[in-house]
């Protein structure tokens, strides 16, 4: 069981990191399984995806799935780990596979597993403004949170998205829908 739990249907900012921060996600061939798996989770597992960004050694996702977020992320990580490992083997990336094997051995000790991702996905909800400053010590204990913010899904619903084509890895292009003009996190 993980220390990090998403236990309601709020959007969470999640970080998923490659073991030892190894730069595995550097080519479209290794990134496509992540995008495909996120799409699959949206269509079949109830994942609400508000945004994501993929960097060479980790990714950030803003998502919600109620109490199932932990299960969806577990399945996502399992599938992408296997798929990316298979592609690394096909491409003959022996050095990177050896580093991942050593990192897996250190992280998972006795468990005989295939590893790519660090344990957990570190969900963080930020649905309140920072607390207002205390005027004087006589005002009682300090507030822990400020006023409630609108849920990201409401902001996205109110903001008109637009489709555009963006450059993708390997000289390719992708059609995406953008919702911008609203900073929430």
C-alpha positions in Angstrom: 0.0 0.0 0.0 1.3 3.4 -0.9 1.7 6.4 1.4 0.0 8.6 -1.1 -3.8 8.1 -1.5 -6.3 9.9 -3.7 -9.5 9.2 -2.0 -12.1 11.4 -3.6 -13.0 12.7 -7.1 -10.9 15.9 -6.9 -8.2 16.4 -9.6 -4.7 15.6 -8.3 -1.4 16.8 -9.5 0.6 13.5 -9.8 4.3 13.0 -10.5 5.5 9.7 -11.9 9.3 9.3 -12.0 11.7 6.9 -13.8 13.9 4.9 -11.4 17.1 6.8 -10.5 15.9 9.6 -12.8 17.3 7.8 -15.8 16.5 9.7 -19.1 14.4 7.0 -20.7 11.7 9.1 -22.3 13.8 10.8 -25.0 12.3 9.4 -28.2 8.8 9.2 -29.5 9.1 5.4 -29.5 9.2 5.4 -25.7 6.7 8.3 -25.2 4.0 6.9 -27.4 3.0 4.1 -25.0 2.5 6.7 -22.3 0.2 8.8 -24.5 -1.6 5.7 -25.7 -2.1 4.4 -22.2 -3.4 7.7 -20.9 -5.9 7.7 -23.8 -6.9 4.1 -23.0 -7.4 5.0 -19.3 -9.6 7.9 -20.3 -11.8 5.8 -22.6 -12.1 2.6 -20.5 -11.1 3.2 -16.8 -12.9 6.5 -16.0 -9.7 8.6 -15.8 -10.5 12.4 -16.1 -7.3 13.9 -17.6 -6.9 17.7 -17.3 -3.3 17.9 -18.5 0.0 16.2 -18.7 3.6 16.9 -19.5 6.3 14.3 -20.3 10.0 15.0 -19.6 13.0 12.7 -20.2 12.9 11.2 -16.7 9.4 11.9 -15.3 5.9 13.0 -16.1 3.3 15.2 -14.5 -0.4 14.4 -14.8 -3.4 16.4 -13.5 -6.1 13.8 -13.3 -9.1 12.5 -11.3 -10.8 9.1 -11.1 -12.4 9.1 -7.7 -11.2 6.2 -5.4 -10.0 4.4 -8.5 -7.1 6.8 -9.2 -4.7 4.6 -7.4 -5.8 1.5 -9.4 -5.7 3.4 -12.7 -2.2 4.7 -12.0 -1.0 1.3 -11.0 -2.3 -0.3 -14.2 -0.9 2.6 -16.2 2.5 2.2 -14.7 2.5 -1.6 -15.2 1.5 -1.4 -18.8 3.9 1.4 -19.8 6.8 -0.3 -17.9 6.4 -3.5 -19.8 5.9 -1.8 -23.2 8.9 0.5 -22.8 11.1 -2.3 -21.6 10.1 -4.4 -24.6 11.0 -1.5 -26.9 14.3 -0.9 -25.2 15.2 -4.6 -25.7 14.1 -4.4 -29.4 16.4 -1.4 -29.8 19.3 -3.0 -28.2 19.6 -0.5 -25.4 21.6 -2.9 -23.2 23.3 -0.1 -21.1 20.0 1.6 -20.2 18.4 -1.8 -19.4 21.3 -2.7 -17.1 20.9 0.6 -15.3 17.2 0.0 -14.9 17.9 -3.5 -13.6 20.3 -2.2 -11.0 17.9 0.6 -10.0 15.1 -1.9 -9.7 17.2 -4.2 -7.6 18.0 -1.3 -5.2 14.4 -0.1 -5.1 12.5 -3.3 -4.9 15.1 -5.5 -3.0 13.9 -9.1 -3.0 10.9 -8.7 -5.3 11.7 -10.1 -8.7 10.1 -7.4 -10.8 10.6 -5.5 -14.0 11.1 -1.9 -13.1 10.8 1.4 -14.8 8.9 3.7 -12.4 9.5 4.6 -8.8 6.9 3.4 -6.4 3.9 5.7 -5.9 2.6 8.6 -7.9 2.5 11.3 -5.3 -1.0 12.8 -5.8 -1.4 16.4 -4.5 -4.7 18.3 -4.5 -4.6 22.1 -4.4 -8.2 23.2 -4.3 -7.8 26.2 -2.0 -6.1 29.6 -2.1 -3.3 30.2 0.3 -4.6 31.3 3.7 -4.9 35.0 4.4 -2.3 36.6 6.6 -3.0 36.8 10.3 -3.6 40.4 11.4 -2.4 39.9 15.0 -1.7 37.1 17.4 -5.1 37.9 19.1 -6.9 36.7 16.0 -6.6 33.1 17.2 -4.8 30.2 15.5 -3.7 30.8 11.9 -6.0 29.6 9.0 -4.9 26.4 7.3 -6.5 27.2 4.0 -8.0 30.1 2.1 -11.2 30.3 0.0 -12.2 27.3 -2.1 -11.1 27.4 -5.7 -13.3 26.3 -8.6 -12.6 22.7 -9.6 -10.3 22.4 -12.7 -13.1 20.5 -14.6 -15.4 23.6 -14.1 -12.7 25.9 -15.4 -12.1 23.7 -18.4 -15.8 23.5 -19.1 -16.1 27.3 -19.0 -13.0 27.9 -21.2 -13.3 27.4 -24.9 -10.7 24.9 -26.3 -9.2 25.0 -29.7 -7.7 22.3 -31.9 -4.2 22.8 -33.3 -1.3 20.8 -34.7 1.9 20.7 -32.6 5.3 19.4 -33.4 6.0 16.0 -31.9 9.1 13.9 -31.3 10.9 12.5 -34.3 9.7 15.3 -36.7 6.1 14.1 -36.4 3.1 16.3 -35.7 0.0 15.6 -33.5 -3.5 17.2 -33.4 -4.3 18.3 -29.8 -7.0 20.3 -28.1 -5.7 23.2 -26.0 -7.5 25.0 -23.2 -5.4 28.0 -22.1 -5.6 31.4 -20.5 -6.3 29.9 -17.1 -3.6 29.3 -14.5 -4.9 27.1 -11.7 -2.0 25.2 -10.2 
